[in-house]
Amino acid sequence: MKKITYYIIYGLAYSVSLLPFRLLFLLSDGIFLLVFYVIRYRRKLVWKNLTSCFPEKQEEEIHQIERAFYHWLCDYFAETIKLLSISNESLLRHVEFRGLEQIEKVFDEGRDCAGILGHYGNWEWLSATSLSFSRYPEGVTGLIYHPLYNEAVNQLFIDLRSAHGGLCVPKQDILRHLIKLKRENKHTLFGYISDQSPKWENMHLWLNFLNHDTPVFTGAERIMQKMNNAVFYINMERPSRGHYIFTFKPITLEAAKEPEFAITRRFFQLLEENIRQQPAFYLWTHNRWKRGREEFNRKYDVINGKIIRKEEYK
């Protein structure tokens, strides 16, 4: 039954992906009207996030960002489904990668790279990065993902992300895969989406991010330091519908030499700059600030660097 469900979902998605971009975006426009005006998908949360992140903006500007966000969100799904059928050559006419020569220079030294990014722009299209390597076409570009509860949808996203050369690795297996690829002398560039809201027991660092006291995820940094990666922030721009510019900006060339949390701090600085340039392309439907420091201090203590629930030792 699970396979049948997958084949049905895949067949529908593939059929939609065959539409030319012009018709695909026309379909996206129709879905926008449904999502924005009828379903009103998470409108209250999006408004709350936008007004609290940009208190300096007037209400009319917030409304413009809100509408542009929902337009982009519908386009994001259309663009992502397109990955199932678009050719490599056609995809490369829609994306531009800048700064890859820096990554290939690291490969020349026999070392590996990590890209760190947020839920901004179409991160799914980064799976085409290796198609733009000039000297390392065999380089492995990896995408770390959190498996979805629905197995059919999870497999569909794996198919989408691997359609143009990306290697999909569940987050719990990433370190093992990196070590294996290192032993095989394969040059790797793995992408880490690192703006998730961490669980209570992983709140080791709080930062001022988008006008909020924000607990941040630091697990990616620990892996990068263990592997001594060269780390690049992936800046995204969307000059027009269906077109993206991905710029790899160096954070550090030797992660192991960086002080604790330095990479994570720099990442959030760059992500906020990116968001403020084109705020409509951030994932505002995510309840990013659902866990606050006051509740954390009420429930947890930090003892010798470990986060312990108070009721466990009192």
Short mmCIF file of the C-alpha atoms (twelve columns), coordinates in Angstrom:
data_MODEL
# 
_entry.id   MODEL 
# 
loop_
_atom_site.group_PDB 
_atom_site.id 
_atom_site.type_symbol 
_atom_site.label_atom_id 
_atom_site.label_alt_id 
_atom_site.label_comp_id 
_atom_site.label_asym_id 
_atom_site.label_seq_id 
_atom_site.Cartn_x 
_atom_site.Cartn_y 
_atom_site.Cartn_z 
_atom_site.pdbx_PDB_model_num 
ATOM 1   C CA . MET A 1   0.000  0.000  0.000   1 
ATOM 2   C CA . LYS A 2   2.874  2.371  0.809   1 
ATOM 3   C CA . LYS A 3   4.442  1.748  -2.613  1 
ATOM 4   C CA . ILE A 4   1.122  2.363  -4.340  1 
ATOM 5   C CA . THR A 5   0.752  5.673  -2.479  1 
ATOM 6   C CA . TYR A 6   4.277  6.657  -3.487  1 
ATOM 7   C CA . TYR A 7   3.700  5.816  -7.154  1 
ATOM 8   C CA . ILE A 8   0.486  7.855  -7.193  1 
ATOM 9   C CA . ILE A 9   2.162  10.882 -5.585  1 
ATOM 10  C CA . TYR A 10  5.224  10.570 -7.810  1 
ATOM 11  C CA . GLY A 11  3.106  10.221 -10.943 1 
ATOM 12  C CA . LEU A 12  1.084  13.325 -10.136 1 
ATOM 13  C CA . ALA A 13  4.191  15.351 -9.253  1 
ATOM 14  C CA . TYR A 14  6.032  14.234 -12.382 1 
ATOM 15  C CA . SER A 15  3.061  15.111 -14.582 1 
ATOM 16  C CA . VAL A 16  2.945  18.616 -13.107 1 
ATOM 17  C CA . SER A 17  6.722  18.974 -13.512 1 
ATOM 18  C CA . LEU A 18  6.374  18.510 -17.281 1 
ATOM 19  C CA . LEU A 19  4.568  21.833 -17.576 1 
ATOM 20  C CA . PRO A 20  6.706  24.668 -18.974 1 
ATOM 21  C CA . PHE A 21  7.649  27.314 -16.422 1 
ATOM 22  C CA . ARG A 22  5.086  29.745 -17.821 1 
ATOM 23  C CA . LEU A 23  2.210  27.347 -17.129 1 
ATOM 24  C CA . LEU A 24  3.774  26.135 -13.896 1 
ATOM 25  C CA . PHE A 25  3.802  29.661 -12.518 1 
ATOM 26  C CA . LEU A 26  0.264  30.219 -13.759 1 
ATOM 27  C CA . LEU A 27  -0.742 27.193 -11.677 1 
ATOM 28  C CA . SER A 28  1.242  28.643 -8.760  1 
ATOM 29  C CA . ASP A 29  -0.713 31.910 -9.050  1 
ATOM 30  C CA . GLY A 30  -3.963 29.978 -8.719  1 
ATOM 31  C CA . ILE A 31  -2.705 28.080 -5.698  1 
ATOM 32  C CA . PHE A 32  -1.624 31.390 -4.140  1 
ATOM 33  C CA . LEU A 33  -5.196 32.714 -4.310  1 
ATOM 34  C CA . LEU A 34  -6.447 29.562 -2.601  1 
ATOM 35  C CA . VAL A 35  -3.753 29.467 0.086   1 
ATOM 36  C CA . PHE A 36  -3.725 33.199 0.829   1 
ATOM 37  C CA . TYR A 37  -7.403 34.146 0.645   1 
ATOM 38  C CA . VAL A 38  -9.360 30.934 1.240   1 
ATOM 39  C CA . ILE A 39  -7.279 28.565 3.372   1 
ATOM 40  C CA . ARG A 40  -5.361 31.490 4.934   1 
ATOM 41  C CA . TYR A 41  -2.525 29.091 5.714   1 
ATOM 42  C CA . ARG A 42  -0.737 30.254 8.888   1 
ATOM 43  C CA . ARG A 43  -1.503 33.896 8.112   1 
ATOM 44  C CA . LYS A 44  -1.624 34.877 11.788  1 
ATOM 45  C CA . LEU A 45  1.782  33.309 12.452  1 
ATOM 46  C CA . VAL A 46  3.343  34.913 9.373   1 
ATOM 47  C CA . TRP A 47  1.982  38.337 10.369  1 
ATOM 48  C CA . LYS A 48  3.254  37.898 13.915  1 
ATOM 49  C CA . ASN A 49  6.714  36.922 12.658  1 
ATOM 50  C CA . LEU A 50  6.951  39.783 10.177  1 
ATOM 51  C CA . THR A 51  5.760  42.521 12.534  1 
ATOM 52  C CA . SER A 52  8.027  41.372 15.358  1 
ATOM 53  C CA . CYS A 53  11.075 40.950 13.106  1 
ATOM 54  C CA . PHE A 54  10.629 44.311 11.349  1 
ATOM 55  C CA . PRO A 55  9.122  46.716 13.911  1 
ATOM 56  C CA . GLU A 56  10.569 49.633 11.933  1 
ATOM 57  C CA . LYS A 57  8.450  48.868 8.852   1 
ATOM 58  C CA . GLN A 58  5.045  50.396 8.194   1 
ATOM 59  C CA . GLU A 59  1.974  48.169 8.043   1 
ATOM 60  C CA . GLU A 60  1.582  48.622 4.281   1 
ATOM 61  C CA . GLU A 61  5.135  47.395 3.673   1 
ATOM 62  C CA . ILE A 62  4.526  44.384 5.911   1 
ATOM 63  C CA . HIS A 63  1.426  43.581 3.839   1 
ATOM 64  C CA . GLN A 64  3.513  43.743 0.673   1 
ATOM 65  C CA . ILE A 65  6.128  41.402 2.121   1 
ATOM 66  C CA . GLU A 66  3.403  39.042 3.336   1 
ATOM 67  C CA . ARG A 67  1.800  38.761 -0.107  1 
ATOM 68  C CA . ALA A 68  5.177  38.416 -1.816  1 
ATOM 69  C CA . PHE A 69  6.112  35.669 0.633   1 
ATOM 70  C CA . TYR A 70  3.027  33.591 -0.116  1 
ATOM 71  C CA . HIS A 71  3.591  34.071 -3.856  1 
ATOM 72  C CA . TRP A 72  7.162  32.850 -3.435  1 
ATOM 73  C CA . LEU A 73  6.101  29.924 -1.212  1 
ATOM 74  C CA . CYS A 74  3.764  28.633 -3.938  1 
ATOM 75  C CA . ASP A 75  6.513  29.179 -6.516  1 
ATOM 76  C CA . TYR A 76  8.948  27.278 -4.286  1 
ATOM 77  C CA . PHE A 77  6.833  24.129 -4.494  1 
ATOM 78  C CA . ALA A 78  6.356  24.552 -8.248  1 
ATOM 79  C CA . GLU A 79  10.090 25.090 -8.790  1 
ATOM 80  C CA . THR A 80  10.941 22.118 -6.592  1 
ATOM 81  C CA . ILE A 81  8.577  19.748 -8.398  1 
ATOM 82  C CA . LYS A 82  10.156 20.882 -11.679 1 
ATOM 83  C CA . LEU A 83  13.368 19.137 -10.575 1 
ATOM 84  C CA . LEU A 84  11.770 15.784 -11.427 1 
ATOM 85  C CA . SER A 85  11.833 16.369 -15.182 1 
ATOM 86  C CA . ILE A 86  13.979 19.409 -16.016 1 
ATOM 87  C CA . SER A 87  17.256 18.607 -17.787 1 
ATOM 88  C CA . ASN A 88  20.620 19.545 -16.317 1 
ATOM 89  C CA . GLU A 89  21.223 21.966 -19.172 1 
ATOM 90  C CA . SER A 90  17.890 23.719 -18.678 1 
ATOM 91  C CA . LEU A 91  18.307 23.914 -14.905 1 
ATOM 92  C CA . LEU A 92  21.702 25.584 -15.288 1 
ATOM 93  C CA . ARG A 93  20.010 28.306 -17.358 1 
ATOM 94  C CA . HIS A 94  17.920 29.116 -14.287 1 
ATOM 95  C CA . VAL A 95  20.649 29.085 -11.625 1 
ATOM 96  C CA . GLU A 96  23.973 30.841 -11.320 1 
ATOM 97  C CA . PHE A 97  26.663 29.695 -8.898  1 
ATOM 98  C CA . ARG A 98  29.274 32.187 -7.764  1 
ATOM 99  C CA . GLY A 99  32.393 31.438 -5.764  1 
ATOM 100 C CA . LEU A 100 32.772 27.763 -6.690  1 
ATOM 101 C CA . GLU A 101 36.389 28.392 -7.669  1 
ATOM 102 C CA . GLN A 102 37.099 28.856 -3.940  1 
ATOM 103 C CA . ILE A 103 35.655 25.422 -3.227  1 
ATOM 104 C CA . GLU A 104 37.681 23.790 -5.989  1 
ATOM 105 C CA . LYS A 105 40.801 25.425 -4.561  1 
ATOM 106 C CA . VAL A 106 40.057 23.687 -1.243  1 
ATOM 107 C CA . PHE A 107 39.614 20.426 -3.168  1 
ATOM 108 C CA . ASP A 108 43.064 21.029 -4.727  1 
ATOM 109 C CA . GLU A 109 44.470 20.862 -1.193  1 
ATOM 110 C CA . GLY A 110 42.810 17.497 -0.603  1 
ATOM 111 C CA . ARG A 111 40.297 18.941 1.843   1 
ATOM 112 C CA . ASP A 112 36.498 19.106 1.987   1 
ATOM 113 C CA . CYS A 113 33.906 21.857 2.269   1 
ATOM 114 C CA . ALA A 114 30.634 22.587 4.006   1 
ATOM 115 C CA . GLY A 115 27.937 25.012 2.971   1 
ATOM 116 C CA . ILE A 116 25.773 26.528 5.697   1 
ATOM 117 C CA . LEU A 117 22.427 28.120 4.865   1 
ATOM 118 C CA . GLY A 118 18.957 28.905 6.154   1 
ATOM 119 C CA . HIS A 119 15.427 28.266 4.951   1 
ATOM 120 C CA . TYR A 120 15.795 31.055 2.444   1 
ATOM 121 C CA . GLY A 121 15.242 30.997 -1.316  1 
ATOM 122 C CA . ASN A 122 14.985 27.649 -3.058  1 
ATOM 123 C CA . TRP A 123 17.500 25.536 -1.178  1 
ATOM 124 C CA . GLU A 124 16.337 22.479 -3.141  1 
ATOM 125 C CA . TRP A 125 17.955 23.804 -6.331  1 
ATOM 126 C CA . LEU A 126 21.358 23.662 -4.627  1 
ATOM 127 C CA . SER A 127 21.351 19.968 -5.546  1 
ATOM 128 C CA . ALA A 128 22.644 21.121 -8.960  1 
ATOM 129 C CA . THR A 129 25.860 22.607 -7.514  1 
ATOM 130 C CA . SER A 130 28.151 19.843 -8.740  1 
ATOM 131 C CA . LEU A 131 26.929 20.444 -12.312 1 
ATOM 132 C CA . SER A 132 28.801 23.759 -12.210 1 
ATOM 133 C CA . PHE A 133 32.158 22.472 -10.976 1 
ATOM 134 C CA . SER A 134 34.704 23.200 -13.701 1 
ATOM 135 C CA . ARG A 135 37.493 20.875 -12.538 1 
ATOM 136 C CA . TYR A 136 35.787 18.446 -10.147 1 
ATOM 137 C CA . PRO A 137 32.688 17.089 -11.919 1 
ATOM 138 C CA . GLU A 138 33.019 13.983 -9.773  1 
ATOM 139 C CA . GLY A 139 32.795 16.043 -6.572  1 
ATOM 140 C CA . VAL A 140 30.044 14.939 -4.196  1 
ATOM 141 C CA . THR A 141 27.440 17.513 -3.223  1 
ATOM 142 C CA . GLY A 142 25.464 16.305 -0.255  1 
ATOM 143 C CA . LEU A 143 22.144 17.356 1.195   1 
ATOM 144 C CA . ILE A 144 21.413 16.589 4.834   1 
ATOM 145 C CA . TYR A 145 17.748 16.108 5.592   1 
ATOM 146 C CA . HIS A 146 15.388 15.300 8.424   1 
ATOM 147 C CA . PRO A 147 13.276 12.291 7.339   1 
ATOM 148 C CA . LEU A 148 9.581  13.118 7.007   1 
ATOM 149 C CA . TYR A 149 6.919  11.147 8.853   1 
ATOM 150 C CA . ASN A 150 5.067  10.256 5.646   1 
ATOM 151 C CA . GLU A 151 7.259  7.690  3.876   1 
ATOM 152 C CA . ALA A 152 5.830  8.349  0.407   1 
ATOM 153 C CA . VAL A 153 6.399  12.119 0.621   1 
ATOM 154 C CA . ASN A 154 9.835  11.524 2.166   1 
ATOM 155 C CA . GLN A 155 10.848 9.342  -0.782  1 
ATOM 156 C CA . LEU A 156 9.511  11.912 -3.227  1 
ATOM 157 C CA . PHE A 157 11.755 14.589 -1.734  1 
ATOM 158 C CA . ILE A 158 14.734 12.235 -1.880  1 
ATOM 159 C CA . ASP A 159 14.003 11.728 -5.584  1 
ATOM 160 C CA . LEU A 160 13.718 15.485 -6.098  1 
ATOM 161 C CA . ARG A 161 16.970 16.234 -4.304  1 
ATOM 162 C CA . SER A 162 18.956 13.495 -6.032  1 
ATOM 163 C CA . ALA A 163 17.633 14.121 -9.555  1 
ATOM 164 C CA . HIS A 164 20.578 16.375 -10.453 1 
ATOM 165 C CA . GLY A 165 23.478 14.812 -8.622  1 
ATOM 166 C CA . GLY A 166 22.767 15.538 -4.973  1 
ATOM 167 C CA . LEU A 167 23.475 12.847 -2.377  1 
ATOM 168 C CA . CYS A 168 20.744 12.761 0.283   1 
ATOM 169 C CA . VAL A 169 21.857 11.721 3.758   1 
ATOM 170 C CA . PRO A 170 19.626 11.551 6.872   1 
ATOM 171 C CA . LYS A 171 20.954 13.887 9.549   1 
ATOM 172 C CA . GLN A 172 21.560 11.069 12.034  1 
ATOM 173 C CA . ASP A 173 23.913 9.347  9.547   1 
ATOM 174 C CA . ILE A 174 25.891 12.329 8.308   1 
ATOM 175 C CA . LEU A 175 29.102 11.875 10.306  1 
ATOM 176 C CA . ARG A 176 29.404 8.228  9.272   1 
ATOM 177 C CA . HIS A 177 28.905 9.162  5.608   1 
ATOM 178 C CA . LEU A 178 31.479 11.957 5.769   1 
ATOM 179 C CA . ILE A 179 34.104 9.645  7.246   1 
ATOM 180 C CA . LYS A 180 33.323 6.974  4.628   1 
ATOM 181 C CA . LEU A 181 33.624 9.445  1.741   1 
ATOM 182 C CA . LYS A 182 36.863 10.795 3.213   1 
ATOM 183 C CA . ARG A 183 38.360 7.304  3.271   1 
ATOM 184 C CA . GLU A 184 37.311 6.889  -0.367  1 
ATOM 185 C CA . ASN A 185 39.230 10.088 -1.244  1 
ATOM 186 C CA . LYS A 186 36.119 11.772 -2.598  1 
ATOM 187 C CA . HIS A 187 35.874 15.551 -2.564  1 
ATOM 188 C CA . THR A 188 32.699 16.646 -0.783  1 
ATOM 189 C CA . LEU A 189 30.574 19.718 -0.317  1 
ATOM 190 C CA . PHE A 190 27.692 19.112 2.107   1 
ATOM 191 C CA . GLY A 191 24.973 21.639 2.796   1 
ATOM 192 C CA . TYR A 192 23.641 22.237 6.324   1 
ATOM 193 C CA . ILE A 193 20.360 24.086 6.822   1 
ATOM 194 C CA . SER A 194 21.073 25.457 10.283  1 
ATOM 195 C CA . ASP A 195 18.339 27.885 11.271  1 
ATOM 196 C CA . GLN A 196 16.063 25.285 12.855  1 
ATOM 197 C CA . SER A 197 14.729 25.781 16.350  1 
ATOM 198 C CA . PRO A 198 16.704 23.383 18.587  1 
ATOM 199 C CA . LYS A 199 15.160 21.127 21.184  1 
ATOM 200 C CA . TRP A 200 15.362 22.266 24.796  1 
ATOM 201 C CA . GLU A 201 18.302 19.993 25.619  1 
ATOM 202 C CA . ASN A 202 20.314 21.414 22.687  1 
ATOM 203 C CA . MET A 203 19.983 25.113 23.511  1 
ATOM 204 C CA . HIS A 204 23.665 25.846 24.072  1 
ATOM 205 C CA . LEU A 205 23.674 29.260 22.415  1 
ATOM 206 C CA . TRP A 206 21.280 32.235 22.226  1 
ATOM 207 C CA . LEU A 207 21.694 35.048 19.701  1 
ATOM 208 C CA . ASN A 208 19.950 38.256 18.732  1 
ATOM 209 C CA . PHE A 209 18.442 37.234 15.394  1 
ATOM 210 C CA . LEU A 210 15.858 39.336 13.575  1 
ATOM 211 C CA . ASN A 211 15.005 41.353 16.676  1 
ATOM 212 C CA . HIS A 212 14.495 38.216 18.829  1 
ATOM 213 C CA . ASP A 213 16.428 36.514 21.599  1 
ATOM 214 C CA . THR A 214 16.857 33.258 19.691  1 
ATOM 215 C CA . PRO A 215 18.081 29.774 20.655  1 
ATOM 216 C CA . VAL A 216 20.149 28.445 17.766  1 
ATOM 217 C CA . PHE A 217 21.216 25.062 16.473  1 
ATOM 218 C CA . THR A 218 24.974 24.392 16.864  1 
ATOM 219 C CA . GLY A 219 25.222 20.753 15.759  1 
ATOM 220 C CA . ALA A 220 26.355 21.611 12.230  1 
ATOM 221 C CA . GLU A 221 29.288 23.593 13.565  1 
ATOM 222 C CA . ARG A 222 30.471 20.651 15.670  1 
ATOM 223 C CA . ILE A 223 30.498 18.358 12.637  1 
ATOM 224 C CA . MET A 224 32.308 20.956 10.511  1 
ATOM 225 C CA . GLN A 225 34.989 21.348 13.192  1 
ATOM 226 C CA . LYS A 226 35.399 17.597 13.599  1 
ATOM 227 C CA . MET A 227 35.964 17.256 9.835   1 
ATOM 228 C CA . ASN A 228 37.961 20.532 9.693   1 
ATOM 229 C CA . ASN A 229 35.920 21.699 6.733   1 
ATOM 230 C CA . ALA A 230 36.286 24.930 4.848   1 
ATOM 231 C CA . VAL A 231 32.923 26.559 5.602   1 
ATOM 232 C CA . PHE A 232 30.965 28.789 3.218   1 
ATOM 233 C CA . TYR A 233 27.753 30.688 3.753   1 
ATOM 234 C CA . ILE A 234 25.422 30.209 0.777   1 
ATOM 235 C CA . ASN A 235 23.892 33.578 -0.011  1 
ATOM 236 C CA . MET A 236 20.766 33.443 -2.180  1 
ATOM 237 C CA . GLU A 237 19.223 36.006 -4.495  1 
ATOM 238 C CA . ARG A 238 16.121 35.664 -6.655  1 
ATOM 239 C CA . PRO A 239 16.332 38.236 -9.455  1 
ATOM 240 C CA . SER A 240 13.157 36.899 -11.117 1 
ATOM 241 C CA . ARG A 241 10.713 33.993 -10.946 1 
ATOM 242 C CA . GLY A 242 12.460 30.711 -11.577 1 
ATOM 243 C CA . HIS A 243 15.956 32.223 -11.414 1 
ATOM 244 C CA . TYR A 244 18.401 32.140 -8.497  1 
ATOM 245 C CA . ILE A 245 21.937 33.286 -7.791  1 
ATOM 246 C CA . PHE A 246 23.834 31.244 -5.190  1 
ATOM 247 C CA . THR A 247 26.995 32.887 -3.887  1 
ATOM 248 C CA . PHE A 248 29.429 30.932 -1.703  1 
ATOM 249 C CA . LYS A 249 30.939 33.307 0.860   1 
ATOM 250 C CA . PRO A 250 33.815 31.984 3.002   1 
ATOM 251 C CA . ILE A 251 33.297 31.949 6.773   1 
ATOM 252 C CA . THR A 252 36.486 30.014 7.561   1 
ATOM 253 C CA . LEU A 253 38.904 27.825 5.627   1 
ATOM 254 C CA . GLU A 254 39.728 25.716 8.692   1 
ATOM 255 C CA . ALA A 255 36.775 25.105 10.963  1 
ATOM 256 C CA . ALA A 256 38.824 23.280 13.587  1 
ATOM 257 C CA . LYS A 257 40.773 26.449 14.366  1 
ATOM 258 C CA . GLU A 258 37.693 28.561 15.088  1 
ATOM 259 C CA . PRO A 259 36.569 29.366 18.660  1 
ATOM 260 C CA . GLU A 260 33.410 27.660 19.881  1 
ATOM 261 C CA . PHE A 261 30.260 29.052 18.245  1 
ATOM 262 C CA . ALA A 262 32.199 31.492 16.023  1 
ATOM 263 C CA . ILE A 263 30.932 29.789 12.848  1 
ATOM 264 C CA . THR A 264 27.346 29.740 14.097  1 
ATOM 265 C CA . ARG A 265 27.478 33.410 15.104  1 
ATOM 266 C CA . ARG A 266 28.831 34.457 11.718  1 
ATOM 267 C CA . PHE A 267 26.246 32.315 9.925   1 
ATOM 268 C CA . PHE A 268 23.324 34.037 11.636  1 
ATOM 269 C CA . GLN A 269 24.809 37.467 10.919  1 
ATOM 270 C CA . LEU A 270 25.034 36.644 7.208   1 
ATOM 271 C CA . LEU A 271 21.593 35.019 7.143   1 
ATOM 272 C CA . GLU A 272 19.985 38.105 8.667   1 
ATOM 273 C CA . GLU A 273 21.719 40.333 6.120   1 
ATOM 274 C CA . ASN A 274 20.434 38.049 3.360   1 
ATOM 275 C CA . ILE A 275 16.870 38.130 4.711   1 
ATOM 276 C CA . ARG A 276 16.814 41.913 5.093   1 
ATOM 277 C CA . GLN A 277 17.818 42.323 1.433   1 
ATOM 278 C CA . GLN A 278 14.789 40.351 0.164   1 
ATOM 279 C CA . PRO A 279 12.616 39.436 3.192   1 
ATOM 280 C CA . ALA A 280 9.849  37.749 1.187   1 
ATOM 281 C CA . PHE A 281 11.998 34.691 0.483   1 
ATOM 282 C CA . TYR A 282 12.417 33.471 4.074   1 
ATOM 283 C CA . LEU A 283 10.240 30.677 5.474   1 
ATOM 284 C CA . TRP A 284 7.970  32.819 7.660   1 
ATOM 285 C CA . THR A 285 5.437  30.000 8.216   1 
ATOM 286 C CA . HIS A 286 7.913  28.318 10.575  1 
ATOM 287 C CA . ASN A 287 7.154  28.961 14.261  1 
ATOM 288 C CA . ARG A 288 10.781 29.907 14.841  1 
ATOM 289 C CA . TRP A 289 10.387 31.601 18.238  1 
ATOM 290 C CA . LYS A 290 8.059  29.180 20.008  1 
ATOM 291 C CA . ARG A 291 10.612 28.465 22.747  1 
ATOM 292 C CA . GLY A 292 11.829 31.396 24.851  1 
ATOM 293 C CA . ARG A 293 14.648 31.935 27.318  1 
ATOM 294 C CA . GLU A 294 12.275 32.608 30.217  1 
ATOM 295 C CA . GLU A 295 10.639 29.195 29.827  1 
ATOM 296 C CA . PHE A 296 14.074 27.606 29.348  1 
ATOM 297 C CA . ASN A 297 15.380 29.122 32.599  1 
ATOM 298 C CA . ARG A 298 12.252 27.962 34.406  1 
ATOM 299 C CA . LYS A 299 12.583 24.348 33.253  1 
ATOM 300 C CA . TYR A 300 16.330 23.757 32.802  1 
ATOM 301 C CA . ASP A 301 19.725 24.332 34.379  1 
ATOM 302 C CA . VAL A 302 23.126 24.235 32.720  1 
ATOM 303 C CA . ILE A 303 25.540 22.148 34.776  1 
ATOM 304 C CA . ASN A 304 29.110 21.596 33.536  1 
ATOM 305 C CA . GLY A 305 28.009 22.446 30.015  1 
ATOM 306 C CA . LYS A 306 25.105 19.990 30.062  1 
ATOM 307 C CA . ILE A 307 21.462 21.043 29.918  1 
ATOM 308 C CA . ILE A 308 19.489 19.210 32.582  1 
ATOM 309 C CA . ARG A 309 15.781 19.378 33.309  1 
ATOM 310 C CA . LYS A 310 15.348 20.668 36.859  1 
ATOM 311 C CA . GLU A 311 12.857 18.007 37.892  1 
ATOM 312 C CA . GLU A 312 15.450 15.303 37.108  1 
ATOM 313 C CA . TYR A 313 17.757 16.231 39.975  1 
ATOM 314 C CA . LYS A 314 15.566 18.066 42.485  1 
# 
